[in-house]
Amino acid sequence: MPSIFVTPCALPLTPNVPTHAGFFITATQVRNESLKIGGSLFHHLRSSLRCQVGEEIWLGDGERRRYLIRIVGLNRRELSGRVLEVQEGPSPRWPTITIGQALLKGDRMDWVIQKATELGAASLVPLISCHVITRPRAERLVPQQKRWQRIALEAAQQAERWDVPAVHASCETTEFFRRQPSPTVSLILGARGQGESLASVTLPCAPGSSVSVAVGPEGGWTNEELGCALECGFTPVTLGKRILRAETAALAALSIVQSRLGELG
């Protein structure tokens, strides 16, 4: 049977042409060159894509490996597959990028996480800043994080990434500023026109290094937050004199950094 590329919009493929994986499983699901798939992914493969016994599909494990499997069994609850081939992803060539985004109201945070994933962010940290519109309730933090991680997973599948970015638990801005690992170039977006241009600030280029970009809330940073960031080694940067919404600023900054590093363009 010809291989099919499992993506959210599956199309017929030329037989025996390797392609990228569109959906993720966990590495622990693969045992002795076989695996079983249940839950929502199984229902999507069976009901939406109408996968059948004998067909071959590519799946990724989020740890930079992809598996070509042949479907050997289907029932009402799970799919059984046999691993035919394993591909190891290419080694990262660029520094990783972390976006620390102050919490936004409505679905704007969902949008930032989705698009930042598509643009290649390695991790995202929701920040509880002084000027957030609504501080999250403690009992909502874990469910909210799981929901955002699911959004990142779905966006990584759509973008055909080798990995899935980590969406960390929400934390106070001061905690984020203080816990940046070394070596990291830490940047904080300031008010318009204040700070060094993001297009010219010095960035690392070696794999294994990292860049962190802190993006403030709709009401901006407080003087105390800016002072803490400076004490922790953050460099103020600017996107110019235009007034950008917080979610626009985050994606513009990520795009500029990725372009300069060679990941885009």
N, C-alpha and C positions, 0 to 999 in steps of 0.2 A: 504494500500500500504506500502511496506517496506520503511524505511528511507534510503536516500542516503546521503553520506557525500560529501558536495560540496567542492572539492579541485581542483587545476589546472589539476590534473589527476584523475578524479573520477573513483572509482572501485566499483563493487557490494558489498553490505554489508549484514551481517546477520541481519534479521529483528529484530527491537526493541532493538538493541544493541546501547547504546548512544556512541557518538564519538565526536571529536573536530570539531570546525567550521573552514572552510578554507577560507571564504570570509567575508569581513566586510561591514556592513551597518552603518548608524549613529543612535544613540539612539533616535533621534527625529523622525525617520521614523516609530517607533512603537507607535501606538495610539490605545487605547481601545482594546488591544490584537489583533491588525491587523496591516498590513503594506503593502506598495506598493513599488516595486523596478522598477526603470527605468534606462535609460542610459546604460553605457557600461557593468555594471554587469548584467542587464536584458538580453542584447544581448548575453552575454557569457552563461548564464544559459539556455536561450531558443535555441540558435543556436548551441553552441558547446557541451553543456551537455544534450541538448534535454529534459529538464525538462518538465513534463506534469502535468496537473491538477490532484490532488489527491496524488501526491508524497510529501514526507516530507524531509526537508533539515535543516541542522544546519547553523546558521549565527551568527557571533560575531559583537558587536558594538564598539570594540576598547576601551571600558571602563570596561573590565573584566566581561562582561556578554555575554552569548550565548543563542540563541533562537532556539527552534525546531519549525519550522513552517510547516503547510500543505498548499500547493498551491491550492487556491480556484478559481483562475481566471487567464487567459492569453489572452492578445490581442497583437496587433502589436507593442505597445509602452510600456507596463508595465505588471508586474506580481503582483497579489494580493495574500496575504497569511494570514493565521490565526495562532496566536501563541498558541502552545500546551503546551510548557514547557519553563521555564527560568532557566538557570544555572548561579550561581554566581561563578566567578573565585576564586581560592585560594588566600589568602592574601600573598603579597610579603614577602619572607623569607630572602631576601638578600638586601644589600645596592644597590641603583641604580648606574648606571655607565654612565657618559657623556664622549663622545669622542670629543675633539676639534681638528679638522684636518685642517692643513693649506691647502689651495686650491691646487689641483693637476691638471695638464694639461690633455687634452683628456678625455677619459672615466674612468680614474683611480679614480676620485672622486665618480662617479656612483658606481664603484665596491666596494669602501670602505663602502659606505652607505648601499649597498645591503648586504654585508657580515657581517658588524657590527650589522645590524638588525637581521640577522639569529643567531648571537652569543649572542644576548640578550641585546645590548646597550639600555638604556632608552631614550637617546637623543643624537643628533649629532649637532655640531656647526661648520660650515665651517669658517675657519679663514683666514683673509687677512693679511698675514705677509709681512715683508720687502722683502723676497726673493722669493715670488711667481712668477711664470713664466709670467703670464699675470694678471694684476689687472682687476676685472670684471667691466663692464660698469654699471653705476647706473641704467639705464633702464632695464638691464638684471637681476637685483638682485631678484625681485619678481617672474618673470617667472621661473628663475633657482631654487628658493626655492620650488616652487610648483612642479616642475619636480622631484626634489630630494625627496620631501615628497611622491609623487606617487611611486617612486622606493622603499621607505621604506614600504609603504602600501603593495605593491606586495610581497616584501620579507617577511613581517610579515605573510601574508596569506600562503605563501609557507612553512614557518616554523611552522605554526599552533600556533602562539602566541596568548595570551589572549588580548594583547594590541598592539598598533602601536607606535613606538618611534617618538618623535617630532624632525623634522629637522628644526632648527632655521635659521633665516636670517643670512647671512654672516656678520661678524663683524671683526673689527680690533683686533689683538692679545691682545693689552693692555686692551681693553674693556673686553674681555673674562677673562683675568687674574684677573681683579678687581671686577667682579660681581659674583664670586663663592659664593653660599649661605653657611650658617652654619647649621649643621656641615657637612663639606666636607673635605675629604682627597684629596688634589690637587697635582698632579704629572705632571712633564714635562720630556719628553724623551730628553736626551742630546746626545752629541756625543758619539761614541762607547767607552765603558769602563769608562765613566765619570758619577759619581753618584752612588747611592746605587742600588744594584740589585733589579729589580722588583720582583724577586722571594722571597725576604726577607724583603722588606719594610713593615712597619706596616700598616695594612688595618683595616677599621672598620668592624664590623660583625653584628651590629644591624639593623633590618629593619628601614627605615626612615632616615638612614644616606646615604651618597653618596660618590662616588669616581669620580673625574674628571681627565682625562688624556689628556694632550696637546701633539700633535704630529706635528713636524715641517715640513717645505717644503723640496723639494729636495735639496735646497741650504743651509739648516740648519737655526738655529736661529741666529739673530744678538746678539751682546753683550748687546745692549740696551733691547732687548726683554727678554733675560735671566735675566737681572738685574731687570726688572719690575716683572717678574714671581716670583723671589725670594722675592722681597719686598711684594708681595701679598700672601706669604705663600706657594708657590709651592715648592715641594721637587724634586730635580733632580734625575732621575732614569735611569738605563741603561738596555739594553737587552743583553749586552755582547759585545764582540769585533768584531763580524761579521758586515759587511756593509750591511744594509738592505735598500731596497727601502722604501720610506715614507709609501706607502700603505701596504707593508708587515709589517712594524714596528707597524702600528696602529692595525692590526688584531692580530699580535703576542702579543702585550701588552694586548689587550682586552681578548684574550684567557687565558693568564696567570692569570689575575685578576679574571676572572670568575671561573677558576679552583680552585684558592686559596679560593674563597668565597663559593665554593661548588656547583656552578651552572653548571659546566661541570665536567665530570669524575665520 
